[in-house]
Amino acid sequence: MRQPTKILLGLLTLLPPAFFALLIVRMVGIMSEVMNAPTIDQDHILEQMRSILLPGLITTLVSLFLMAVYLIDANKNPEVREGGRFVWMMLFIFAGFVTMPVYYIIYIHPWRPNQPIEEA
């Protein structure tokens, strides 16, 4: 993989965790607004929730794309030991946006030396 592709992959890998953090902050803000309002305006709440849908959809599509990329890379990467491939794949499926940045740092990032990790 070329260096510009690795950098782009790294930036895309950060998108799901960043969106999740922003989603939590946004939801806390909406809940706080609802709890402190003298009357509940359902239209306003729905409008606030709609503002989350498009970024959430885009992030979901990016996450699915990243999952496919990381599953393929873990399967084909000669540096990943045979027993570790299955573990990485299961981690991508069940804990994707937490596992993908870890895998990126260990196996992909562009400033990493191009030598295989020595087995213990």
Backbone bond lengths (Angstrom), bond angles and torsions (degrees), N, CA, C in turn:
res aa  C-N    CA-C-N  psi(-1)  N-CA   C-N-CA  omega(-1)  CA-C   N-CA-C  phi
1 M - - - 1.445 - - 1.533 107.81 -
2 R 1.319 116.86 133.63 1.463 120.83 -178.84 1.526 111.06 -76.84
3 Q 1.326 116.23 159.57 1.456 121.45 -174.95 1.534 113.20 -60.00
4 P 1.348 121.24 -45.67 1.477 118.90 178.17 1.526 112.84 -60.45
5 T 1.327 117.17 -35.19 1.464 120.94 177.80 1.524 110.28 -67.36
6 K 1.332 116.37 -39.61 1.459 120.06 178.30 1.527 111.32 -64.65
7 I 1.329 117.02 -39.72 1.463 120.59 178.99 1.526 110.23 -65.80
8 L 1.332 117.34 -44.66 1.463 120.88 178.11 1.530 110.60 -61.66
9 L 1.314 116.90 -42.33 1.459 120.82 178.14 1.531 110.53 -61.97
10 G 1.319 117.17 -39.94 1.463 120.81 177.68 1.522 112.04 -63.21
11 L 1.328 116.69 -42.27 1.468 119.94 178.51 1.529 111.12 -66.01
12 L 1.320 116.98 -42.09 1.466 119.97 177.81 1.528 111.12 -65.87
13 T 1.325 116.65 -32.65 1.462 121.10 179.52 1.524 111.06 -65.50
14 L 1.317 117.09 -30.05 1.462 120.56 179.64 1.531 112.92 -79.84
15 L 1.326 117.87 -15.66 1.462 120.91 -176.60 1.529 113.43 -61.90
16 P 1.346 121.11 -51.55 1.468 119.17 -178.76 1.532 114.68 -59.86
17 P 1.347 120.75 -46.34 1.466 117.96 177.71 1.526 112.86 -64.11
18 A 1.341 116.29 -37.39 1.466 119.34 179.02 1.525 110.57 -65.41
19 F 1.333 117.36 -43.37 1.462 119.62 178.64 1.524 110.72 -64.21
20 F 1.313 117.48 -39.57 1.461 120.53 179.71 1.532 110.51 -61.31
21 A 1.334 116.86 -43.07 1.464 120.49 178.40 1.529 110.15 -63.58
22 L 1.335 117.52 -43.95 1.461 120.69 178.01 1.525 111.63 -65.25
23 L 1.320 116.62 -35.26 1.466 120.83 177.83 1.526 110.59 -63.30
24 I 1.316 117.07 -43.35 1.461 120.64 178.72 1.526 109.79 -62.11
25 V 1.321 117.11 -45.89 1.468 120.86 179.49 1.527 110.24 -61.61
26 R 1.332 116.95 -43.44 1.469 121.24 -178.98 1.528 110.95 -65.26
27 M 1.324 117.58 -43.20 1.460 121.06 179.97 1.536 111.33 -65.13
28 V 1.323 117.05 -39.36 1.468 120.12 176.49 1.530 109.38 -63.44
29 G 1.331 117.01 -40.22 1.459 120.59 177.44 1.522 112.41 -62.68
30 I 1.316 116.82 -43.36 1.470 120.88 178.89 1.526 110.01 -64.71
31 M 1.327 116.97 -44.58 1.469 120.41 -179.99 1.527 111.00 -63.45
32 S 1.313 116.60 -41.36 1.459 120.52 178.50 1.526 110.74 -63.35
33 E 1.326 116.10 -42.18 1.462 121.30 178.63 1.525 110.98 -62.41
34 V 1.319 116.76 -42.76 1.467 121.14 179.94 1.526 110.63 -66.22
35 M 1.325 117.40 -42.14 1.462 120.31 -177.16 1.522 112.63 -70.29
36 N 1.325 117.10 -28.96 1.462 120.45 -178.07 1.523 113.06 -92.80
37 A 1.319 118.02 -7.51 1.466 120.77 -178.65 1.529 109.72 -77.92
38 P 1.350 116.68 139.12 1.467 119.05 177.99 1.531 112.19 -67.08
39 T 1.330 116.72 -34.12 1.468 121.02 175.99 1.521 108.05 -129.97
40 I 1.306 115.73 152.60 1.464 120.47 -178.78 1.520 108.96 -96.38
41 D 1.325 115.38 118.28 1.455 121.60 177.22 1.523 107.90 -100.35
42 Q 1.313 116.80 102.51 1.461 121.30 -175.51 1.519 112.51 -62.75
43 D 1.319 117.39 -36.12 1.464 119.72 179.17 1.524 111.14 -63.53
44 H 1.317 116.36 -39.91 1.465 120.19 178.76 1.533 110.52 -65.04
45 I 1.321 116.73 -41.93 1.464 120.57 179.40 1.527 110.47 -64.00
46 L 1.336 117.42 -43.81 1.468 120.86 178.32 1.520 111.21 -62.80
47 E 1.321 116.79 -38.55 1.468 120.31 178.18 1.524 110.62 -64.35
48 Q 1.328 116.39 -39.56 1.464 120.51 177.60 1.531 110.80 -64.86
49 M 1.318 116.31 -40.48 1.463 120.44 -180.00 1.532 110.97 -68.57
50 R 1.326 117.03 -36.46 1.471 120.03 178.09 1.520 111.84 -63.44
51 S 1.333 116.68 -29.46 1.467 119.81 -179.92 1.525 111.46 -66.24
52 I 1.318 117.35 -15.80 1.462 122.03 179.90 1.530 111.39 -92.70
53 L 1.318 117.52 -23.81 1.472 120.90 -171.57 1.524 114.28 -63.41
54 L 1.318 118.99 -49.78 1.472 120.49 -176.71 1.525 111.81 -64.11
55 P 1.348 119.00 -49.55 1.473 116.93 176.02 1.528 112.33 -60.44
56 G 1.327 117.16 -34.33 1.465 120.10 178.24 1.516 111.95 -66.09
57 L 1.330 116.59 -40.36 1.467 120.74 177.91 1.523 110.94 -64.73
58 I 1.317 116.51 -44.53 1.467 120.48 178.79 1.532 110.44 -62.42
59 T 1.322 116.50 -43.16 1.464 120.39 179.35 1.524 111.44 -64.72
60 T 1.323 116.97 -37.60 1.469 120.38 177.72 1.519 110.92 -63.84
61 L 1.326 117.02 -43.90 1.468 120.56 179.05 1.528 110.79 -65.01
62 V 1.336 117.10 -41.48 1.468 120.47 177.41 1.529 109.80 -63.42
63 S 1.326 117.26 -40.17 1.473 120.92 179.46 1.523 111.59 -63.04
64 L 1.327 117.08 -41.99 1.470 119.99 177.96 1.525 110.95 -64.88
65 F 1.331 116.75 -41.17 1.461 120.80 176.67 1.531 110.23 -61.79
66 L 1.340 116.03 -46.45 1.469 119.80 179.62 1.521 111.91 -62.69
67 M 1.323 116.45 -38.27 1.460 119.24 178.96 1.526 110.10 -61.01
68 A 1.325 116.64 -43.20 1.467 119.92 178.46 1.529 110.60 -62.95
69 V 1.330 117.11 -44.39 1.470 121.00 -179.63 1.523 110.48 -61.69
70 Y 1.328 117.05 -46.46 1.456 120.16 -177.92 1.526 112.23 -70.10
71 L 1.321 118.26 -36.19 1.469 119.91 176.16 1.525 110.73 -62.95
72 I 1.321 117.02 -43.39 1.467 120.70 178.67 1.526 110.28 -65.24
73 D 1.344 116.80 -43.85 1.462 119.57 -178.62 1.533 111.16 -64.41
74 A 1.329 116.94 -43.02 1.467 119.40 179.59 1.517 111.23 -64.15
75 N 1.308 117.15 -33.77 1.462 120.93 179.88 1.523 112.13 -72.49
76 K 1.345 116.88 -35.08 1.466 120.59 -175.44 1.523 114.19 -98.35
77 N 1.320 118.15 -13.49 1.458 121.44 -175.14 1.531 110.13 -72.08
78 P 1.337 117.47 118.17 1.467 119.91 -178.67 1.532 112.97 -70.05
79 E 1.322 117.39 -16.64 1.464 120.71 -179.80 1.531 112.51 -77.62
80 V 1.321 116.73 -19.81 1.463 120.56 178.55 1.518 107.49 -83.88
81 R 1.309 115.71 122.60 1.470 119.69 -179.77 1.523 110.33 -63.56
82 E 1.319 115.56 155.23 1.467 121.59 -175.74 1.529 112.27 -55.07
83 G 1.312 118.49 -47.21 1.466 121.07 179.53 1.520 112.56 -68.83
84 G 1.325 116.50 -27.82 1.457 120.81 -179.13 1.513 113.62 -75.67
85 R 1.315 117.31 -23.03 1.472 120.36 -179.71 1.516 111.41 -59.03
86 F 1.323 115.70 -48.17 1.457 119.83 -178.69 1.529 110.73 -63.38
87 V 1.328 116.14 -41.26 1.463 120.21 179.95 1.524 110.35 -62.87
88 W 1.353 117.16 -46.82 1.461 120.26 178.50 1.526 110.75 -60.49
89 M 1.305 116.86 -42.68 1.469 119.88 -178.64 1.527 111.16 -62.87
90 M 1.320 117.08 -43.36 1.465 119.88 178.46 1.538 110.64 -65.54
91 L 1.318 116.17 -38.51 1.462 119.19 177.77 1.524 111.52 -64.87
92 F 1.338 117.13 -39.17 1.471 119.66 177.29 1.528 110.64 -62.13
93 I 1.310 116.02 -40.38 1.465 119.91 -177.17 1.527 111.13 -71.42
94 F 1.326 118.17 -43.71 1.462 120.41 -172.83 1.523 114.70 -96.44
95 A 1.319 118.83 -20.03 1.469 121.17 -179.57 1.521 109.30 -140.33
96 G 1.321 115.95 46.32 1.452 123.13 -170.30 1.514 117.16 -49.35
97 F 1.335 117.33 -61.07 1.457 117.05 -170.22 1.522 112.79 -74.06
98 V 1.330 117.72 -8.90 1.460 120.97 172.95 1.527 109.29 -90.53
99 T 1.318 116.86 -39.47 1.461 122.46 -175.20 1.533 112.68 -77.16
100 M 1.315 117.62 -37.13 1.468 120.39 -175.34 1.530 113.11 -58.36
101 P 1.340 120.11 -45.72 1.475 118.05 177.31 1.531 113.12 -62.51
102 V 1.335 117.30 -34.47 1.471 120.53 178.97 1.527 109.70 -65.61
103 Y 1.340 117.07 -46.61 1.464 121.07 178.54 1.530 110.24 -61.95
104 Y 1.324 116.04 -41.21 1.468 120.35 179.33 1.528 110.79 -58.96
105 I 1.325 116.73 -45.76 1.461 120.46 -178.92 1.529 111.21 -66.04
106 I 1.326 117.18 -40.34 1.467 120.37 -176.72 1.528 112.06 -74.28
107 Y 1.334 118.17 -43.91 1.467 120.48 -168.79 1.527 116.41 -114.22
108 I 1.317 120.29 -19.70 1.460 118.93 -168.39 1.523 114.27 -118.10
109 H 1.311 120.01 -37.88 1.467 120.60 -164.88 1.521 112.31 -46.55
110 P 1.342 116.92 144.46 1.467 121.11 -168.66 1.521 115.51 -70.08
111 W 1.306 119.96 -17.12 1.453 120.42 -177.38 1.522 111.51 -97.37
112 R 1.301 115.74 9.64 1.455 122.51 177.95 1.529 108.40 -80.47
113 P 1.320 118.31 139.71 1.463 118.76 176.32 1.520 110.75 -62.24
114 N 1.303 116.51 148.17 1.467 121.73 -176.74 1.521 112.80 -83.37
115 Q 1.296 117.75 34.08 1.457 120.17 176.96 1.522 109.38 -110.28
116 P 1.308 116.72 146.00 1.459 119.05 -179.97 1.526 111.99 -66.48
117 I 1.305 115.44 152.27 1.449 120.96 175.85 1.523 108.01 -72.09
118 E 1.315 115.82 131.07 1.461 119.38 -178.51 1.516 110.33 -73.43
119 E 1.318 115.34 136.32 1.465 119.98 178.44 1.520 108.88 -80.84
120 A 1.331 114.97 143.69 1.463 119.76 -178.45 1.506 111.16 -80.43
